[in-house]
C-alpha cells in the first residue's frame, strides 16, 4: 500500500505540474502530503501517550476502560498507519526537493526530522523481535520532538 502511494505520488507530480515545480500551487500540494502525514503520526503517537497514561494509573473506572480500548486499537493500527505515514513523508520530501531546497529553518528542521525517522522503522522491527534496547522508543520520541518543531514553528 505504501509503495503504491509513493508510486502514484511520484507519477502525479510531473503529470499535474508539467509546467514548473516552482509555483505556489505545487508548494501547497506537497505541503498537503505533510499535513496528511502529520495526522497519521498523531495517531501513531497516541499509542505511546495511552501507554504512559495506563502505566501511571492516571485514570479511574470508565476513563481507564476507555483508555484500554483505545490503546488496543492504537496498538493494532500503530504499524500500518506508521508505514502509510512514512510513505506520505517520502512524497512530502520529494516534493520539497522538487520545489527547491533552501537553507532555512523549515527545510533544515524537516531534514533533521527525516534523518531521525529513518532508523525508527528498523528499530521497530528489532523491537518486534525483542532485540532492541529501547531504540524504537528513543528514536520515536526524538522524531516526535523534531517533527513538532518542523510542523509548528
N, C-alpha and C positions, 0 to 999 in steps of 0.2 A: 504494500500500500504506500509506504513512504517513498519507495523507488518510483512508483507511478506519479506521485505528487511532484517529485523533483523533475522527472522526465517531462511531464505536462508543463510545468512552470518554465523549464528551460526552452521548450518548444514555443510557448506562448509569448515569452519576452520579445524575440525578434519578429514574431508574427504580428503582434498588436502594436509594436512601436518600431515599425520598419524605417521611419524617417530618422529618428535620433533618440538616443537614450538620455540625452541631457535636456530633459523637459520636466516641467512641473508635474505633468500627468504621470510620467514614469516614476518620479520620486514618490508621489502619493501611492502609486500602485505597489511598489516594492515595500513601502512602509506598511501597507496593509498586511503583507505576509508577516512582518514583525509583530503587528498587533494580534493577529491570529495565534502566533506562537506564544505571545505573552499570556493570552487567555489559557492556552493549553498548559503552560508552565505553572500558572497559578493553581490549576487542578492537580498537577503533579506534586507541587509543594504542599498541597493540602494534606497529603498523606503524612508528611513529616510533622505538620502542625497538629494533626489529630493524634499522632503517636505521642507527642510531648504532652498534650492535654490528658490523654488516658494514663500515661505513666506517672504523672504528678497528682492524680486524683483531684483534679480541679472541679469537676462537675459531680453533681449528685443526682440520683434517681433517673428521672426522664431524660435529662440532659446527657447523662452518661450512656444510657441506652441508645439515644440518637447518635451520639459520637461513635459508639461501637459500630452501628450500622453504616454510618458514613465512612468510617475507617475501613470497613470491609470492601465497600465499593471503591474507595480510593486506592486500596492495595491491589484490588483486582484489575483496575484500569490504569495503574501507575505506569507500567511498561509500555502498553500500546499507545497511550496518549503521549508519552515522552518521545517515542520513536517518531510519531507524526509531527510533534513539535520540533524535533531536530530537523526533519525534512523541511519544515517551514522556515527554520532559521537558515538552512543552506540556501533556499531560494532568496531569502532576505539578503544574505551576504553576497550572493551572485549579483543581485540587483544593485546593491550598494557599490560593488566594484564596476559594474557596467555604467552606472551613473557617474562615477568618478570618485576615487578615494581622495579625501582631503585630510590633512594633518590637524584636525580639530578634536575637541573633547568627545563629541558623539562617536566619531569614527574610531578613535583610539579606545574608548571605553567599550565599544561593541567588539572590537578586535580582541581586547583582553578577555571579555566575557566568552567569546568564541573559543579562545585558547584554553580557558578553564573548562568549557563544556566538552571539548573533545575527549579527555580521558574519563569523563563521567560514565558514559555507557560501557566502556571497557571495564571500569571498576565495578559497575553494576553486574556485569557477567561474572566477575570474580566474587562478588557478594553473593550471587545466586548459588555459586558452588562452594561457598563458605571459605574462600581463600583470601579474602581481603582483610585488611586491618583498619576498618572504618574509612577507607579511601573514598568510597562512594558517598558517604555522609559528608566528608570534608570537602570533596570536590563539588558536591551538590550545593552545599551551603555557600561555598565560595562563589559558585556560579550565580546563585540567587542574589547575593550581595552585588556582584558586578553587573548582573542583569538589571537589577532595580536602579542602580546608578545610571546605566545606559538608557533605560526607558524613561526615567522621571527627572533626571537632572539636565 
